[in-house]
Amino acid sequence: MSIESDIFQRCRPDIEQCLTYGFRPAGDGWRYETAFMDGAFQAVLTLDQQGQVAGTVIDTMTGEEYLPLRAANPAGNYVYGVRHAYEELLEQVKVACFISMPFASRQANRICTMIQDAWGDAPKFLWKKKAFSEYGVFRHPVTQKWYGIIMPVPWEKIVPGRDGQVEVLDVKVGDVVTRIAEHDACYLGYHMNKKYWISIALDDTMPDDAIWPMIVESHAFSEKGSKRT
């Protein structure tokens, strides 16, 4: 993960605030430039239409990109100092121009917004342990039964041999086998009873409007036992 993607994960840009801060239209996105460390370096940030930030740090003495910044383990106090100063600059941009979001992927955040619009339920982050701290649970406010959980998992946990990580949504459905057969993005429920739950990969393989009926179905299960049923 790059320095920029690490800092700007779980947030989205407020373009109006970006323009006020100093971003300027450039191609299909926006660009921001500023000097730091008393003018010794120039940071060039680009923001694309998908909200992704990329950055280049130029050594103003040589006019070239300062490559030691990207070393996995920066060696020497000076390199460490440059990296720290650049990270502070990015944090300032984040605070001024970006809105915090509960999840890392755009689809997970869209699904979260759809749930909040429908039932007013925000995700609950129930665990302090780092391994589970990013697991967001959706539960019925009366029965307290879960009807969804969004969590980051290694792909290999649901597709053996596949590299990388993905955020998944677990929901309870009436026919697990049929759902998995119908949709490439559906798998047996990770961390849940596989007889009743499926995991949906939130990587935009499956459209939001195809996922939504399964969320509604899972929510209906969670209502059983409430005064409204």
PyMOL commands that set and color helices and strands:
alter all, ss='L'
color gray80, all
select helices_A, chain A and resi 3-8+15-21+67-70+77-97+106-119+130-132+155-157+176-182+208-223
alter helices_A, ss='H'
color red, helices_A
select strands_A, chain A and resi 11-13+24-26+29-36+41-47+53-59+64-65+98-100+136-139+146-154+165-172+186-188+197-201
alter strands_A, ss='S'
color yellow, strands_A
deselect
rebuild
show_as cartoon
